[in-house]
Amino acid sequence: MVDDCLFCSFVSGDIQPDVVHETGTTLAFRDIDPQAPTHVLVVPKEHHANVVALSADAPDTLTDLFETVRAVAEKEGLGDRFRLVFNTGAEAGQSVFHVHAHVLGGRQMGWPPG
C-alpha cells in the first residue's frame, strides 16, 4: 500500500468505490467519470505503478487481473465485445500511478479511442 495512492485507499477500504467484482488479489469498480455506458476499472490489490511493473514483479497477479476482466465483462453483459485499455505513464494518459485496466463497453467503439 502507498499512503497517497487513491486506488490503495479503495483496496484498504478507506474510500468505498462502487465495487463490481472482487477477488483475493483484485478489485473492480465503476469509474467516476465513465467514458462509455460500462466503464469499470480493474486493479490489483498490491500496489504496482503500471502494467509493465506488474508483469515484471507479479506475473501471476497479472493473470488474475485478466481473469477479473473476464468476470467483469460477463457480469456486465459485455461478453467478448469490449475495449480493454492500460494507460502506462503520464504521456499516455495515466493519472493514477497504480496499474489499472479500463473495461469499456455498451456502445460502438470508434478508432481512434475517444
C-alpha positions as CSV (number, residue, x, y, z in Angstrom):
1,M,0.0,0.0,0.0
2,V,1.1,3.5,-0.8
3,D,-0.2,6.2,1.5
4,D,-1.1,8.8,-1.1
5,C,-2.5,6.3,-3.7
6,L,-6.2,6.7,-4.4
7,F,-6.6,3.1,-5.5
8,C,-4.7,1.8,-2.5
9,S,-7.3,3.7,-0.4
10,F,-10.0,1.8,-2.3
11,V,-8.4,-1.5,-1.7
12,S,-7.9,-0.8,2.1
13,G,-11.5,0.3,2.4
14,D,-10.6,3.9,3.5
15,I,-12.6,5.1,0.5
16,Q,-15.6,3.0,-0.7
17,P,-15.8,2.6,-4.5
18,D,-18.8,1.2,-6.4
19,V,-17.5,-2.4,-6.4
20,V,-18.4,-4.6,-9.3
21,H,-16.2,-7.7,-8.5
22,E,-13.6,-8.6,-6.0
23,T,-11.2,-11.5,-5.6
24,G,-8.3,-12.2,-3.2
25,T,-5.9,-10.3,-5.5
26,T,-8.0,-7.8,-7.5
27,L,-10.7,-5.2,-7.1
28,A,-13.1,-4.0,-9.9
29,F,-15.1,-0.8,-9.5
30,R,-17.0,1.7,-11.6
31,D,-15.1,4.7,-13.0
32,I,-16.4,8.0,-11.5
33,D,-16.0,9.7,-14.9
34,P,-17.3,7.0,-17.3
35,Q,-16.3,7.2,-21.0
36,A,-18.8,4.5,-22.0
37,P,-22.1,3.1,-20.7
38,T,-19.9,0.4,-19.0
39,H,-16.6,1.7,-17.6
40,V,-15.1,-0.4,-14.9
41,L,-11.5,-0.2,-13.5
42,V,-9.7,-3.4,-12.5
43,V,-6.8,-3.1,-10.2
44,P,-4.5,-5.5,-8.4
45,K,-4.7,-5.2,-4.6
46,E,-0.9,-4.9,-4.4
47,H,0.5,-1.6,-5.5
48,H,2.4,-1.6,-8.8
49,A,2.9,1.6,-10.7
50,N,1.9,0.3,-14.2
51,V,1.2,-2.8,-16.2
52,V,4.9,-3.1,-17.1
53,A,5.9,-3.2,-13.4
54,L,3.2,-5.6,-12.6
55,S,4.2,-8.1,-15.4
56,A,7.8,-8.0,-14.2
57,D,7.1,-8.1,-10.5
58,A,4.0,-10.3,-10.2
59,P,3.1,-12.1,-13.4
60,D,0.6,-14.4,-11.5
61,T,-1.3,-11.3,-10.3
62,L,-1.4,-10.0,-13.9
63,T,-3.1,-13.3,-14.9
64,D,-5.5,-12.8,-12.0
65,L,-6.2,-9.3,-13.3
66,F,-7.2,-10.6,-16.7
67,E,-9.4,-13.2,-15.1
68,T,-11.2,-10.4,-13.3
69,V,-11.6,-8.5,-16.6
70,R,-13.3,-11.6,-18.0
71,A,-15.6,-11.9,-14.9
72,V,-16.5,-8.2,-15.2
73,A,-17.3,-8.5,-18.9
74,E,-19.5,-11.4,-18.1
75,K,-21.3,-9.7,-15.2
76,E,-21.8,-6.5,-17.2
77,G,-23.2,-8.4,-20.2
78,L,-20.4,-7.4,-22.5
79,G,-19.4,-10.9,-23.5
80,D,-16.4,-10.6,-25.9
81,R,-17.5,-7.1,-27.0
82,F,-15.4,-4.5,-25.0
83,R,-12.3,-2.4,-25.1
84,L,-9.5,-3.0,-22.6
85,V,-7.1,-0.1,-22.0
86,F,-4.0,0.3,-19.9
87,N,-2.5,3.8,-19.8
88,T,1.1,3.5,-18.9
89,G,3.0,6.7,-18.0
90,A,1.8,10.3,-17.8
91,E,2.5,10.8,-21.5
92,A,0.0,8.0,-22.3
93,G,-2.7,9.5,-20.0
94,Q,-2.1,7.6,-16.8
95,S,-3.2,9.8,-13.9
96,V,-3.3,7.4,-11.0
97,F,0.0,5.5,-10.8
98,H,-1.4,2.2,-9.6
99,V,-1.8,-0.1,-12.5
100,H,-5.4,-0.3,-13.7
101,A,-7.3,-1.7,-16.6
102,H,-10.2,0.2,-18.1
103,V,-13.0,-2.2,-19.2
104,L,-15.2,-0.1,-21.6
105,G,-18.3,-1.3,-23.4
106,G,-22.0,-0.9,-24.0
107,R,-21.6,1.2,-27.2
108,Q,-19.8,1.1,-30.5
109,M,-16.2,1.9,-30.0
110,G,-14.6,4.0,-32.7
111,W,-10.9,4.4,-33.6
112,P,-9.0,6.3,-32.5
113,P,-10.4,5.9,-29.0
114,G,-12.3,8.8,-27.6
